[in-house]
Amino acid sequence: MVTRLFAAYTVHIEENNLSLVSTVNSSSPLKIDLHSHTRHSDGHLTPEEIVQRAHTMQVDVLAITDHDTVAGIAPALRYQQRQKRPLNLIAGIELSTRWHAFDIHIIGLNIDPTDSAFQSRLACQHETRRARAANIARKLGLCGFDEAAEQAIDSAQGGQVTRSHFAKALVSAGIVKDNVQAFKQYLGKGKRAYVAAQWISIQEAITWIKEAGGQAVLAHPSHYDMATKWLRRLVSEFALAGGHGIELSYPNLTKEKQALLIEMARSAELMGSSGSDFHFPSRWTELGRRSTLPDDITPIWHDWNL
């Protein structure tokens, strides 16, 4: 028997017969978190640990959205099947894209992680990420930080190597005091170890997600360090390219910026999504902490039969 995820249900595939099994009692309001990361990208927890954390935080619906990989989904599902408390696991991903001079992240929700075409496309993203990591390591080496660069790659344990791995290594080596300083001095745009990756376009990301059966969501739009006119352009072009939703509730989002994003979502007729962008337990990025949306915004999970 093969088990995979589809929408908010577990799909059991046995002898060519499909059966949908709802895993959450929907009689009460659900705590929904549609943005989280495991060790397969830049999160600190294993897929099993993040599922356990979701139970601890009383999350009802959780999307695992690692950067450019779906490797954490199957082990998370296998672990959940052994738990007594119900939890809907949504198969997701956070795709890296390039838009003008900005790195933009597009979340895919309800994708089929076993889709062969999608897997082949992700292999290209993996190679782009590997090449970027090698170039960052080379630049850090020129700064005299060879050991920290090697530690960053080793710490990924075969998963996707991200700038966060390099930042953590720089902190561990005592080169900087925290991740913020690591990006400000070395890894941020225009800094000594910054490398601009040749990511796919937003249009390509949306196409990949749709053809894998999913919905495309513009991730944390206020985090891209762009002027309001550029942000409006980004949201508009994302919607015109066929995007489905936009994150309207996530960490470090001010009320003023959220109001602006809500207005943009209404104008572009985009659904709303929410998520903690969880990487590790903390007061800022804790599972289930960013799960509310304005009443007049259609949630991305509107048709999920939760």
N, C-alpha and C positions, 0 to 999 in steps of 0.2 A: 504494500500500500504506500502511495506517495501522498504527502500532505503539503499543501501550499496555502498561501493567504490570498483572499480576494475580498475587497471591500471590508466590511466589518464582520466577516464571518470566517470560520475555518472551513476549508474545502477538503473533504476526504475523497480521494480518487481511488477507487478500488474496482477492478474488473470492468472498467469503462463506465461505471455508474458514479454520478456525482450526488453528494448530499451536503447541504449547507447546515451547519450547526451554529446557531447564535451562542456567543459565549458571555453575554452580559444581560442581566435583567434590566430592561429599560423603563421600569415603573417609576424610577426616581431620576432627578437630574444627574447627568454624567459628568465626571471630571475628565476632560479631553486634553491630551498633549500631543501635538503633531509635529514636534521637532526635537529630536534627541540623537545623541551620538554614543557609540561604543568604542572599544579599543580597536575596532577594525578601521577607524579613522582617527580622530583626535580626542575621543572620549577616554575617560580613565577606567570605566567599568567594562567587564566582559558582557556579552549579550545576556548571560544568565543573571549576572549581578544587576543589570539595569531592569530586568523583569522583576526581580525581587524588590528592587528599590521602588518600582511602580506600585507594587502591592503595599509596601510600607507607607507610601504617600497616598494610598487609596485612589490611585488613578484607574479609570475604567477603560479608557481607550488610549493606546500609546502607539505612535508611529516612530519606528527606528529609521533615521534618515542620515546615515553615514555619508561622508563626502566621497562621491564617485565610486561607491561600492555597495553591494547588497549582501556581503559575506556574513553580516551579523544577523540576518533575518532568520535563516533556518535554525541555527542553534537556539535563538530566543524562542521560537515557536516550539521546538522540541522540549525545552525546559518548561514552558508554560503549560504544556499538555500534562505535566506531572503535578501541577499545582491545584489546590482545592478552590482557591478564590478565583472567580472569573476575571478575565482581562481580554479585551479585544486588541490584538496586535495588527497594526496596519503596515503593510510592506511599503517602505519608502526609500528615498534617496535624496541627497542634496548635490545637484550637478553644478560644477564650476563652469562659468561661461565668461566670455569677453565681450564687452559692449563699449565701443569707443575706447577710452583709456581706463575703464573700470572693470574690475572683477566682480561679476554679479552671480549670486547663487540662486538657483531655481530648484525648488523642492518638488519631487514627484511623489504623489500619494496614490495608494492602491495600484501600484505597478505589479506586473507579474515578474518576479525576480528570476524565474526560470526561462523566460523568453530568450530564445537563442540569438535573435537579432540584437536584442538589448544587451546581452552578454558580450557579443562581439563588439558593439559600440563602446561598451565600458572598457574593453581591453585597450582601446585607443586612448581613453582618458587616463588609464593607469600608466601608460607609457609617457604621456605628457607630464603627469605628476612625477614619475620617476626621474625624467630628464630635468625637471625643475629642481627637484631635491638634490640631484647631483651638482647642478650649477650653484645652488645656495651653499652646499657644502664646500665647493671650490672657492667661492667668494669668502666664506668664513675662514677657510684655510689661509687665504691671502691676508686676512686680518690677524693671523696667528692663533686661530681657534680650531685647529684640526681635530683635537680630541673631543671637543664639544660637538662638532659636526658629526663625527663618527657615532657618538653617544646618541644623538638625535635619531639617526637612521636605525640604530640597534633598538632603541626604545619603541619603535613602531612594531616590532616583533612580526615583521612580514606583512603588516597592514599598510594602509595608505599613509605615506609620509607627508605631513603638513607643516606649515610654518610654525604651528604651535609646538610641534616636537622640537624644532630648533630653538624656540624661545625657552622652553622648559630646560633644555640642555644648557643654554647660556646662563640661566638662573642657577642651576645646580653647580655649574663651574665657578660661580661667584663673579662672573663677568658683568652681570647686571643684577639689579635687586629684585625685579619682577618681570612678568611677561610684557607689561606696558612699556617698560624701558627697553626691553629687547626689540620691540617693534619700532619704537621711536628712534633708536640708535642704529639698528642693523637690518631689521627684516621688513620694515614698512616701505611703502611706495617711495622710491627715490633714494633710499638709504643704501649703505655700503654692500649689504648682502641681499638686496631685493632682486628678484628675478621675475620678469613678466612672462607668465606662461601663455602658450598659444592655445587657449581653451576654445571650445566650440562656441557658436553663436547662440543667443537666446532662442532664436527660431529653431535651430537644430535641437536644443535641449527640449523645447516644447514638443517637437515632433517625436523625439525619442520616447518621451514620457507617454504621449498619446498612443503611439504604436505599441507600447508595452501595456496598454489598457488603463493608464493612470490619468491623474489630473495634475496640472502644473500650477505651482504657487510661487509667487515672488517672495523670497525670503528677506526678513528684516530690512526693509527698504531704507530706513533712516540711518543705517550703518555704513553707507557707501561714500560718505564724505563728499557730497556733491551739492551744488546750489539747488534751490527749490525749482528753478526752471528746468534743470536737468532731471530732477526727480520726477517732475510732471511728465517730461518727455519719456523717461524710462517706463513709468506706469502705463502711459498711453501706448507706447510701442509694444510692451508686453501684452497688453490686452488685444491689440490689433493682430499680433502674431498668434493669437489663439489661446493665451493663458487663461486659466480658470479663476484663480484667486490670488489674494495678497495677504501677507501676515499683518494683522492689525493689533496684536497683543503679544508682546515679547519683552525680555529684560531690557532695562535701560532706555525705555521708550517714554519720553516725556508726554504729559497730557497735551501740550501744544502741538507736538509733532504727530501724536496719534490723531488729533482732530484733523490735521492736514491730510493724513493718510486716509482717514475715513471719507473725507470729502473727495479725494482722488478716486477711491474705490467706487463710490456712488457714481461719479462722473463716467468712469470707465466701465461701469456695470460688472465689476468683479466681485466674487464672493469673498468672504473673510475667513482667515485661518488664524490659529493661535498656537503658541508653543513656547516652551521654556528654553529652547536651544541648549538643552542639558548636556553638560560634559562631565560634571562631577557634582556631588552634593555641596551646595553652598546656599547662602541666603539670597543670592541673586539668580542663580540658575538651578532651581529645584523643580523636580518633576511635578507637573500639575499646577504650578503657581501662576501660569498665564493662560487661563482657559476660558475667559469671558470675552464676549463680543457685543457691540451695540445691538439693540433689539431690532433695528431696521436694516441690518446688514445680513444677507443670507449667508449662513455658515457653509463652508466647503463640504461639511458632512450632512448637508440637508437631505440628500437622497440616499444615504447609506443604510437606512433601515436599522438604526441603532435602538 
